[in-house]
Amino acid sequence: MVDLRVSSVFVVTLFVPTLSWAQAPAEEIETMPEERLPEIYGGTPTPICGWPTTVSLGGCTGTLVHPQVVVYAAHCGGNINTVSFGENAEAPSFSVGTEFCRTNPAYSGGSSGRDQAFCVLSQPLDGIPIVPPLMGCETGVLTGGQEVTIVGFGQADAVPNYGLKRNVTTTINNIQNDEAYIGGNGEDSCQGDSGGPVYVRLSADIGGDDTWRVFGITSYGGQCGGGGYYSMMHTQMSWFESASGIDLTPCFTAAGAWQPGPECGFFPKDSQNANGNWSNGCAGGSTGAWSSICGQPFNSAPDDTPPTVSFVAPADGAQFDSQGVGSVDIDVVADAQDGDGWGVASVELYIDGDLIDTDTSAPYEWNLKFPSGVYQLSAIAVDIAENASPPAVINIGVDDSPPADSGGDSGGDSGGDSGGDSGGDADEGSNSGGTGGSGAGDGDGDEAGCGCDVGSRDGEGPLGFAVVTLGGLVWMRRRRHGR
C-alpha cells in the first residue's frame, strides 16, 4: 500500500485557481503512477441532482452534511475558499464561499483514520436535502460485505476522464483502526476524489427505513481500481461539532447517544436519483418518516410545557458607572431550559419592550453598549413546540439608579405580549411568533445533541457581526466559532 494520495500536482491544483487538474501537465501526472489522488473507477455519471450533497472543492471532493458545513479530508489542506455544487466541477451550477475551514489536529498523515476536515460556508443552504452522518447504533451496518456507494468528481476510466460527478456501488472489505477498506476489482476511487463521501443505505432488511447516511471520507490507496482506505466521520464527531460550533448530528449526541431533535427524520431515500433541479435545491424525492432506528422518535410524546428562562448576567438592580464616558459595555447572558420537553428553539431579548434579538442557539448572550439611563431587560424562551416561557425581567442603570424591584409581572408590559406572540398563539401571532418558529426549524441547540463548545447560528443570515442602534443603545452580538 502506498502513501497518501497526495502529490505536488494536487497542491498546485488546489491552491492556484487558474490551474485545474485537467490542465496539469501530462508529464507530471505520468511520473507518479503509484501515488494518485482518488478518482471514481468502474462507476457512472450521476443524473442532474443525483447525490446533491457531494460537492467539488477545486481538486478535492467534499460532502455537505449540514446546511452550512462541508466535510472533507485533512490532506486536502485548510485553504478552501469556494465550494461548488452541481454535476460538473468545471461548470458548476453554483458556488458558495467559505467562512473558515479546519483540519483535524490529530491528523498526522498515513493510515491514521484521522484524515478529516470541514469548512463552514458563508451562508446556509437550507433547500438541499441533507444526508446525515452515520452515528450511534447505525454504525453497526459497517461490516464486511455491506454495499456502499462512493461519489466524487475525480478522474475516471471513461470519457471525459475528469470533472464529472460519478458514483460507483461496491462493498466494504473490512473496518480496522478507525478506517474502512472499501472496493477493488475495478470499483474504486482515485485522483480528484480525496475527501469525497461514501454513502450507505439503512435498508429495511437490516432494521432501517431505507434512508441514506454518509460515513466515509476518501483518504488514500494504491493503484486505482484496487480498493482504498477511508476515514470515517463518526469517529471524530466530537471534534467536528466542537470546532465548528454547529450540531451535525440531528438524532444523536456527539458521542453517539440517541437524542433526537426536530431535524431527526424525513431523510432522503433516493439521493442517487434525479430529484428536482438546482434552482429549487434538488428538492423532491421520497423520504423516511421520523427516525426511530435507535430509539423512540422525536415526536413520540407531546410537549405542552413551556420552557424556563432566567438572566445569568447582569444582576437585577445592577448599577454601572461609565466613568464619565457616557456609556458602558455590558454582557447580557440568559439561561434557558426545557426540562423533559423537545428542547429550546430560541431566546428573545427585549429592552424597554422592544425586541432586540432572537438567539436560536446556546449560549444565549449579547454584548451591548448602554448609554447613561435606566433600562428594563426581558427575556422569553420559546421551545421547539412553540411554547413560550413567562418573561424573565431585570432592571439595570448606567450612571443612574434602577428601580429597586424589577416589578415581577411588569415583565408582561415589556415582553409579555411579545412572548405570547412568540409562542405562536393563533389569535396573537406576530413577527416574534415567526421568529420563534424559525428557531424551531433550525434545531441547532445543544438539546438536539450538539457537542458544540460555542453557538454559531442564530437565524440572522450569514455569520458575522450585527450592529443595531435603538434610541442611543448600540449592541454588538458576539458570534464565536471555536477558532
Secondary structure, DSSP 8 states (H G I E B T S, - for coil): --SBS--HHHHHHHH-TT--GGGS-HHHHHT-TTS----BBS-EE--TTSSTTEEE-SSSEEEEEETTEEEE-GGG-S---EEEESSBTTS-SEEEEEEEEEE-TT--SSS-S---EEEEESS--TTS----B--GGGGGG-STT-EEEEEESS-BSSSS-SSB-EEEEEEEEEEETTEEEE-BTTBB--TT-TT-EEEEEE-GGGTS-SEEEEEEEEEEESSTTS-EEEEESGGGHHHHHHHH-S---TTB-TTS-B---TTSB--BS-TTS--S-GGGTT--S-B--B--SSSS-TTSS---S--EEEEEES-TT-EE--TTSSEEEEEEEEEEE-TTSS-EEEEEEEETTEEEEEE-SSSEEEEEEEESEEEEEEEEEEETT--B---EEEEEEESS---SS--GGGHIIIIIHHHHHHTT-TTT--HHHHHHHHHHHH--SGGGT---SS----SSSSSS--EEEETTEEEE-------
